[in-house]
Amino acid sequence: MTFSHHHPHSERRISTIFLVLLAVMAASGYALWANWGSSPRVGVFIFVVAGWLVSLCLHEYAHARTALHSGDISVGTKGYLTLNPLKYTHPIYSFVMPLVFIILGGIALPGGAVFIERGRIQGKWKHSLISAAGPLTNAVFALVLLLPLSLSDPLTTGHGYFFSALGYLALLQVMATVLNLVPMPGLDGYGIVEPWLSYENRRAFANLAPYGMMIIFLLLWNPTIGGWFFNDVIYVILGWFGHSDVYASAGSGLFHFFNFNLGSIFGH
């Protein structure tokens, strides 16, 4: 492989696709803030989908960037540092499926999709850190969304639709963080502990990896498990940040196009 014509800056130039996603997120957010458009549900849907895809790009970028600093210089030539979702090894697994999951069941599961050449990286801690970088990015994204939410009161703000969209996107980020830390093969939580397991255990668990995401999705689809997870884990965390849980609940109803009366929640 020759690198003579390969300029290092092109490996890190932010992709147009990512910039378009950011622009769509900003434009739809502004439209919601200003109460433009006849259907705020469409605005909420577009804002949350664009924001979710932005967070998936950042999640994968965090894995790649940490791998680069840990010794895998191949991530640059693979295009992982450009934030382009089409450069990841499994666009379906990494972007289409997580999008389908949130639209169908409101379940936030980023797919693992950056192919890291683990042989180039020495040290168990580095391997664990590479896996942890993804969920940490979702956690930071969640905090950025939750801080403005924690300062606003649903009954007095005039921007209920905007804050509802923000709340539901924050819920998805909190959920992505929590779920990805579950030590299930195929998820980042398992990637964090895997370097510390014996070779035999790693081999045994490797067979589960392709199904890990589906297993979690099906478990959460169960009303008892799903109800416990949402009410006793996710909404409890959101409750730490002012009225974030109220906004998230309103945003969820708007996003999923169900029969939903936002006015009753915001006291109009």
Secondary structure, DSSP 8 states (H G I E B T S, - for coil): ---TT--HHHHHS--HHHHHHHHHHHHHHHHHHTT-SS-HHHHHHHHHHHHHHHHHHHHHHHHHHHHHHHT-THHHHTTGGGT-GGGSS-HIIIIIHHHHHHHHH------------GGG--SHHHHHHHHHHHHHHHHHHHHHHHHHHHT--TTT-S-HHHHHHHHHHHHHHHHHHHHHTS--TTSHHHHHHGGGS-HHHHHHHHTTGGGHHHHHHHHHHSHHHHHHHIIIIIHHHHHTSTTHHHHHHHHHHHHTT-S--HHHHHT-
